[in-house]
Amino acid sequence: MKKIDNNDRSTITNKAEEQTPLLLTIPQAAEMMHISEAMVYKLIQNQSLPVVKLGRATRIRYAALDMWLQEREDG
């Protein structure tokens, strides 16, 4: 049996880096889709891109964005 060296940080991955965020900001969503922030706001207004309002903050659920994009890809 091979002994695992806990001091070898090169083999340990950070779980936070592997997880996608639950909510995206407008700039994050724009960057992910390679479009401008203004275009994201237009998609929210004109094409019903689903958002979550938290007080004055507008966020986009990662899963909802993925599903929204898949719907447009398929049809």
N, C-alpha and C positions, 0 to 999 in steps of 0.2 A: 504494500500500500504506500502511495506517495504522500509524503508529508506536505501539507499546505503551509506556506510561509505567509503569515498574516501581515508581515511588513512589506510584502511585495505589492505595492499600490498599483502597478501597471496591469495587474490581472483583476483588480477590483473595479467594478463599474458603479457609478453613482446612479441609483434608481431614479432620482429626481431628473436627471438628464434624459432618461429613457422615456419618461412619461410625457404625454402631450397635455397642455393645459386644458382645464375644463372650460374656461372662458377666455376669449380673445378680445383684445382692444381693437378699435378700428384700425390703428396703424399696423398691428400684428396681422390682422386679417388681410389688409391690403398687401403687406409684404408676402404673405403666404401665397396669394393669388397673383402676385406680380402686377398689380394694378394700383392706381392712385387712391388715396384716402377719399378724395372727392367722388371717385367712381363707386367706392363702397357705399357712401351715403346715398348716391343715386340708386344703387341696387336695393338698398333698404326701402327707399321711398317708392320706387317704380316697379320693382319686381319682387317685392315681399321677402327680401332676405330676412330670415327670422332673427330677432334680437331679444335680449334680456335687458330691461331697464332696472338699474339699481340706483334709486335716487335720480341724480342728474347724469349718472354714468350709463353709457350704452355699451353693452358687451354682446359678443356673438358666441354662442356655444360651439365648440369645436365639432361636436357630433352633428349638430344642426347644419353647420356650414358644409361638412362633408356630404351629408344627405342631400342638401340643396344643390350642390354641384353635381352629384350623381344623377339627380332627376333631370338636370339640364343636359347631361351627357347622353343619357339614354333616349331622350325624346326631343 
